Amino acid sequence: MYSNIDDVKKELKELCLEYVTILEKLKDEKMITEETFEKCSSQKKYF
């Protein structure tokens, strides 16, 4: 369990970074298009 809101924000920020990293890898391996990458990565939330 999280002890405060800052811990939650930190965890969400890390998860978002991991998400974008995975998207970049998929794009580099041509498993997704540049358009898909842009659409998905631009829709992520910033914490």
PDB file of N, CA, C and O in Angstrom:
ATOM      1  N   MET A   1       0.838  -1.181   0.000  1.00  0.00           N
ATOM      2  CA  MET A   1       0.000   0.000   0.000  1.00  0.00           C
ATOM      3  C   MET A   1       0.880   1.242   0.000  1.00  0.00           C
ATOM      4  O   MET A   1       2.008   1.222   0.494  1.00  0.00           O
ATOM      5  N   TYR A   2       0.363   2.291  -0.546  1.00  0.00           N
ATOM      6  CA  TYR A   2       1.107   3.545  -0.622  1.00  0.00           C
ATOM      7  C   TYR A   2       0.864   4.372   0.635  1.00  0.00           C
ATOM      8  O   TYR A   2      -0.240   4.403   1.179  1.00  0.00           O
ATOM      9  N   SER A   3       1.909   5.033   1.073  1.00  0.00           N
ATOM     10  CA  SER A   3       1.784   5.820   2.301  1.00  0.00           C
ATOM     11  C   SER A   3       1.277   7.235   2.044  1.00  0.00           C
ATOM     12  O   SER A   3       0.718   7.867   2.940  1.00  0.00           O
ATOM     13  N   ASN A   4       1.469   7.735   0.825  1.00  0.00           N
ATOM     14  CA  ASN A   4       0.948   9.070   0.520  1.00  0.00           C
ATOM     15  C   ASN A   4       0.807   9.254  -0.988  1.00  0.00           C
ATOM     16  O   ASN A   4       1.224   8.404  -1.775  1.00  0.00           O
ATOM     17  N   ILE A   5       0.223  10.355  -1.365  1.00  0.00           N
ATOM     18  CA  ILE A   5      -0.063  10.627  -2.782  1.00  0.00           C
ATOM     19  C   ILE A   5       1.215  10.760  -3.606  1.00  0.00           C
ATOM     20  O   ILE A   5       1.224  10.417  -4.789  1.00  0.00           O
ATOM     21  N   ASP A   6       2.277  11.247  -3.006  1.00  0.00           N
ATOM     22  CA  ASP A   6       3.536  11.380  -3.742  1.00  0.00           C
ATOM     23  C   ASP A   6       4.087  10.024  -4.158  1.00  0.00           C
ATOM     24  O   ASP A   6       4.685   9.892  -5.226  1.00  0.00           O
ATOM     25  N   ASP A   7       3.885   9.016  -3.315  1.00  0.00           N
ATOM     26  CA  ASP A   7       4.313   7.663  -3.681  1.00  0.00           C
ATOM     27  C   ASP A   7       3.524   7.149  -4.881  1.00  0.00           C
ATOM     28  O   ASP A   7       4.081   6.500  -5.767  1.00  0.00           O
ATOM     29  N   VAL A   8       2.254   7.436  -4.904  1.00  0.00           N
ATOM     30  CA  VAL A   8       1.402   7.020  -6.024  1.00  0.00           C
ATOM     31  C   VAL A   8       1.845   7.720  -7.302  1.00  0.00           C
ATOM     32  O   VAL A   8       1.971   7.087  -8.351  1.00  0.00           O
ATOM     33  N   LYS A   9       2.080   9.019  -7.214  1.00  0.00           N
ATOM     34  CA  LYS A   9       2.530   9.775  -8.385  1.00  0.00           C
ATOM     35  C   LYS A   9       3.862   9.252  -8.901  1.00  0.00           C
ATOM     36  O   LYS A   9       4.064   9.143 -10.110  1.00  0.00           O
ATOM     37  N   LYS A  10       4.760   8.931  -7.997  1.00  0.00           N
ATOM     38  CA  LYS A  10       6.068   8.404  -8.399  1.00  0.00           C
ATOM     39  C   LYS A  10       5.905   7.075  -9.139  1.00  0.00           C
ATOM     40  O   LYS A  10       6.522   6.860 -10.182  1.00  0.00           O
ATOM     41  N   GLU A  11       5.087   6.201  -8.604  1.00  0.00           N
ATOM     42  CA  GLU A  11       4.850   4.906  -9.239  1.00  0.00           C
ATOM     43  C   GLU A  11       4.202   5.079 -10.616  1.00  0.00           C
ATOM     44  O   GLU A  11       4.591   4.405 -11.570  1.00  0.00           O
ATOM     45  N   LEU A  12       3.240   5.956 -10.723  1.00  0.00           N
ATOM     46  CA  LEU A  12       2.585   6.203 -12.009  1.00  0.00           C
ATOM     47  C   LEU A  12       3.556   6.782 -13.032  1.00  0.00           C
ATOM     48  O   LEU A  12       3.514   6.419 -14.207  1.00  0.00           O
ATOM     49  N   LYS A  13       4.412   7.666 -12.594  1.00  0.00           N
ATOM     50  CA  LYS A  13       5.415   8.239 -13.493  1.00  0.00           C
ATOM     51  C   LYS A  13       6.343   7.148 -14.023  1.00  0.00           C
ATOM     52  O   LYS A  13       6.654   7.118 -15.213  1.00  0.00           O
ATOM     53  N   GLU A  14       6.783   6.257 -13.140  1.00  0.00           N
ATOM     54  CA  GLU A  14       7.653   5.157 -13.559  1.00  0.00           C
ATOM     55  C   GLU A  14       6.938   4.236 -14.541  1.00  0.00           C
ATOM     56  O   GLU A  14       7.530   3.793 -15.526  1.00  0.00           O
ATOM     57  N   LEU A  15       5.687   3.953 -14.279  1.00  0.00           N
ATOM     58  CA  LEU A  15       4.923   3.096 -15.187  1.00  0.00           C
ATOM     59  C   LEU A  15       4.740   3.742 -16.556  1.00  0.00           C
ATOM     60  O   LEU A  15       4.813   3.066 -17.582  1.00  0.00           O
ATOM     61  N   CYS A  16       4.506   5.032 -16.569  1.00  0.00           N
ATOM     62  CA  CYS A  16       4.366   5.747 -17.843  1.00  0.00           C
ATOM     63  C   CYS A  16       5.667   5.705 -18.637  1.00  0.00           C
ATOM     64  O   CYS A  16       5.652   5.525 -19.854  1.00  0.00           O
ATOM     65  N   LEU A  17       6.779   5.869 -17.952  1.00  0.00           N
ATOM     66  CA  LEU A  17       8.074   5.799 -18.633  1.00  0.00           C
ATOM     67  C   LEU A  17       8.313   4.407 -19.207  1.00  0.00           C
ATOM     68  O   LEU A  17       8.825   4.271 -20.318  1.00  0.00           O
ATOM     69  N   GLU A  18       7.948   3.385 -18.460  1.00  0.00           N
ATOM     70  CA  GLU A  18       8.085   2.017 -18.955  1.00  0.00           C
ATOM     71  C   GLU A  18       7.201   1.802 -20.186  1.00  0.00           C
ATOM     72  O   GLU A  18       7.612   1.151 -21.147  1.00  0.00           O
ATOM     73  N   TYR A  19       6.015   2.340 -20.150  1.00  0.00           N
ATOM     74  CA  TYR A  19       5.072   2.225 -21.267  1.00  0.00           C
ATOM     75  C   TYR A  19       5.663   2.831 -22.540  1.00  0.00           C
ATOM     76  O   TYR A  19       5.617   2.211 -23.603  1.00  0.00           O
ATOM     77  N   VAL A  20       6.211   4.025 -22.435  1.00  0.00           N
ATOM     78  CA  VAL A  20       6.797   4.686 -23.601  1.00  0.00           C
ATOM     79  C   VAL A  20       8.022   3.918 -24.084  1.00  0.00           C
ATOM     80  O   VAL A  20       8.242   3.804 -25.290  1.00  0.00           O
ATOM     81  N   THR A  21       8.810   3.399 -23.174  1.00  0.00           N
ATOM     82  CA  THR A  21       9.984   2.607 -23.549  1.00  0.00           C
ATOM     83  C   THR A  21       9.560   1.375 -24.351  1.00  0.00           C
ATOM     84  O   THR A  21      10.187   1.036 -25.355  1.00  0.00           O
ATOM     85  N   ILE A  22       8.515   0.722 -23.910  1.00  0.00           N
ATOM     86  CA  ILE A  22       8.003  -0.449 -24.631  1.00  0.00           C
ATOM     87  C   ILE A  22       7.487  -0.044 -26.009  1.00  0.00           C
ATOM     88  O   ILE A  22       7.740  -0.734 -26.997  1.00  0.00           O
ATOM     89  N   LEU A  23       6.771   1.061 -26.076  1.00  0.00           N
ATOM     90  CA  LEU A  23       6.290   1.547 -27.373  1.00  0.00           C
ATOM     91  C   LEU A  23       7.451   1.841 -28.318  1.00  0.00           C
ATOM     92  O   LEU A  23       7.388   1.512 -29.503  1.00  0.00           O
ATOM     93  N   GLU A  24       8.503   2.454 -27.802  1.00  0.00           N
ATOM     94  CA  GLU A  24       9.675   2.754 -28.636  1.00  0.00           C
ATOM     95  C   GLU A  24      10.311   1.477 -29.164  1.00  0.00           C
ATOM     96  O   GLU A  24      10.710   1.409 -30.327  1.00  0.00           O
ATOM     97  N   LYS A  25      10.401   0.480 -28.319  1.00  0.00           N
ATOM     98  CA  LYS A  25      10.977  -0.793 -28.750  1.00  0.00           C
ATOM     99  C   LYS A  25      10.114  -1.434 -29.845  1.00  0.00           C
ATOM    100  O   LYS A  25      10.638  -1.930 -30.843  1.00  0.00           O
ATOM    101  N   LEU A  26       8.813  -1.419 -29.655  1.00  0.00           N
ATOM    102  CA  LEU A  26       7.912  -1.966 -30.673  1.00  0.00           C
ATOM    103  C   LEU A  26       8.040  -1.215 -31.992  1.00  0.00           C
ATOM    104  O   LEU A  26       8.017  -1.821 -33.064  1.00  0.00           O
ATOM    105  N   LYS A  27       8.173   0.091 -31.912  1.00  0.00           N
ATOM    106  CA  LYS A  27       8.334   0.905 -33.123  1.00  0.00           C
ATOM    107  C   LYS A  27       9.656   0.574 -33.805  1.00  0.00           C
ATOM    108  O   LYS A  27       9.703   0.394 -35.022  1.00  0.00           O
ATOM    109  N   ASP A  28      10.721   0.495 -33.030  1.00  0.00           N
ATOM    110  CA  ASP A  28      12.039   0.193 -33.586  1.00  0.00           C
ATOM    111  C   ASP A  28      12.082  -1.182 -34.247  1.00  0.00           C
ATOM    112  O   ASP A  28      12.790  -1.385 -35.233  1.00  0.00           O
ATOM    113  N   GLU A  29      11.326  -2.112 -33.698  1.00  0.00           N
ATOM    114  CA  GLU A  29      11.273  -3.464 -34.264  1.00  0.00           C
ATOM    115  C   GLU A  29      10.199  -3.584 -35.346  1.00  0.00           C
ATOM    116  O   GLU A  29       9.911  -4.672 -35.843  1.00  0.00           O
ATOM    117  N   LYS A  30       9.615  -2.431 -35.695  1.00  0.00           N
ATOM    118  CA  LYS A  30       8.604  -2.347 -36.751  1.00  0.00           C
ATOM    119  C   LYS A  30       7.371  -3.211 -36.473  1.00  0.00           C
ATOM    120  O   LYS A  30       6.733  -3.735 -37.386  1.00  0.00           O
ATOM    121  N   MET A  31       7.062  -3.339 -35.195  1.00  0.00           N
ATOM    122  CA  MET A  31       5.855  -4.064 -34.805  1.00  0.00           C
ATOM    123  C   MET A  31       4.656  -3.120 -34.722  1.00  0.00           C
ATOM    124  O   MET A  31       3.505  -3.553 -34.774  1.00  0.00           O
ATOM    125  N   ILE A  32       4.944  -1.825 -34.592  1.00  0.00           N
ATOM    126  CA  ILE A  32       3.909  -0.795 -34.669  1.00  0.00           C
ATOM    127  C   ILE A  32       4.437   0.311 -35.578  1.00  0.00           C
ATOM    128  O   ILE A  32       5.646   0.458 -35.762  1.00  0.00           O
ATOM    129  N   THR A  33       3.528   1.071 -36.131  1.00  0.00           N
ATOM    130  CA  THR A  33       3.927   2.158 -37.022  1.00  0.00           C
ATOM    131  C   THR A  33       4.294   3.403 -36.223  1.00  0.00           C
ATOM    132  O   THR A  33       4.002   3.514 -35.032  1.00  0.00           O
ATOM    133  N   GLU A  34       4.938   4.326 -36.910  1.00  0.00           N
ATOM    134  CA  GLU A  34       5.265   5.618 -36.294  1.00  0.00           C
ATOM    135  C   GLU A  34       3.975   6.321 -35.864  1.00  0.00           C
ATOM    136  O   GLU A  34       3.915   6.941 -34.802  1.00  0.00           O
ATOM    137  N   GLU A  35       2.960   6.214 -36.697  1.00  0.00           N
ATOM    138  CA  GLU A  35       1.670   6.838 -36.383  1.00  0.00           C
ATOM    139  C   GLU A  35       1.076   6.263 -35.090  1.00  0.00           C
ATOM    140  O   GLU A  35       0.597   7.009 -34.236  1.00  0.00           O
ATOM    141  N   THR A  36       1.112   4.957 -34.959  1.00  0.00           N
ATOM    142  CA  THR A  36       0.604   4.320 -33.742  1.00  0.00           C
ATOM    143  C   THR A  36       1.421   4.745 -32.538  1.00  0.00           C
ATOM    144  O   THR A  36       0.874   5.038 -31.475  1.00  0.00           O
ATOM    145  N   PHE A  37       2.733   4.776 -32.709  1.00  0.00           N
ATOM    146  CA  PHE A  37       3.607   5.212 -31.621  1.00  0.00           C
ATOM    147  C   PHE A  37       3.245   6.622 -31.168  1.00  0.00           C
ATOM    148  O   PHE A  37       3.087   6.880 -29.975  1.00  0.00           O
ATOM    149  N   GLU A  38       3.117   7.525 -32.125  1.00  0.00           N
ATOM    150  CA  GLU A  38       2.796   8.915 -31.790  1.00  0.00           C
ATOM    151  C   GLU A  38       1.443   9.016 -31.093  1.00  0.00           C
ATOM    152  O   GLU A  38       1.291   9.734 -30.105  1.00  0.00           O
ATOM    153  N   LYS A  39       0.479   8.298 -31.616  1.00  0.00           N
ATOM    154  CA  LYS A  39      -0.864   8.347 -31.028  1.00  0.00           C
ATOM    155  C   LYS A  39      -0.849   7.823 -29.593  1.00  0.00           C
ATOM    156  O   LYS A  39      -1.411   8.454 -28.697  1.00  0.00           O
ATOM    157  N   CYS A  40      -0.223   6.698 -29.374  1.00  0.00           N
ATOM    158  CA  CYS A  40      -0.209   6.091 -28.036  1.00  0.00           C
ATOM    159  C   CYS A  40       0.651   6.879 -27.052  1.00  0.00           C
ATOM    160  O   CYS A  40       0.258   7.082 -25.903  1.00  0.00           O
ATOM    161  N   SER A  41       1.800   7.314 -27.492  1.00  0.00           N
ATOM    162  CA  SER A  41       2.686   8.015 -26.560  1.00  0.00           C
ATOM    163  C   SER A  41       2.191   9.419 -26.243  1.00  0.00           C
ATOM    164  O   SER A  41       2.440   9.929 -25.151  1.00  0.00           O
ATOM    165  N   SER A  42       1.503  10.040 -27.169  1.00  0.00           N
ATOM    166  CA  SER A  42       0.992  11.390 -26.904  1.00  0.00           C
ATOM    167  C   SER A  42      -0.212  11.363 -25.968  1.00  0.00           C
ATOM    168  O   SER A  42      -0.547  12.379 -25.360  1.00  0.00           O
ATOM    169  N   GLN A  43      -0.854  10.226 -25.852  1.00  0.00           N
ATOM    170  CA  GLN A  43      -2.034  10.123 -24.998  1.00  0.00           C
ATOM    171  C   GLN A  43      -1.698   9.728 -23.565  1.00  0.00           C
ATOM    172  O   GLN A  43      -2.591   9.655 -22.721  1.00  0.00           O
ATOM    173  N   LYS A  44      -0.453   9.479 -23.286  1.00  0.00           N
ATOM    174  CA  LYS A  44      -0.107   9.117 -21.908  1.00  0.00           C
ATOM    175  C   LYS A  44      -0.220  10.336 -21.015  1.00  0.00           C
ATOM    176  O   LYS A  44      -0.058  11.472 -21.461  1.00  0.00           O
ATOM    177  N   LYS A  45      -0.493  10.088 -19.781  1.00  0.00           N
ATOM    178  CA  LYS A  45      -0.679  11.169 -18.818  1.00  0.00           C
ATOM    179  C   LYS A  45       0.648  11.467 -18.124  1.00  0.00           C
ATOM    180  O   LYS A  45       1.459  10.570 -17.897  1.00  0.00           O
ATOM    181  N   TYR A  46       0.851  12.720 -17.798  1.00  0.00           N
ATOM    182  CA  TYR A  46       2.046  13.138 -17.078  1.00  0.00           C
ATOM    183  C   TYR A  46       1.704  13.366 -15.618  1.00  0.00           C
ATOM    184  O   TYR A  46       0.716  14.022 -15.287  1.00  0.00           O
ATOM    185  N   PHE A  47       2.530  12.817 -14.761  1.00  0.00           N
ATOM    186  CA  PHE A  47       2.289  12.943 -13.320  1.00  0.00           C
ATOM    187  C   PHE A  47       3.407  13.712 -12.660  1.00  0.00           C
ATOM    188  O   PHE A  47       3.380  13.920 -11.447  1.00  0.00           O
TER     189      PHE A  47
END
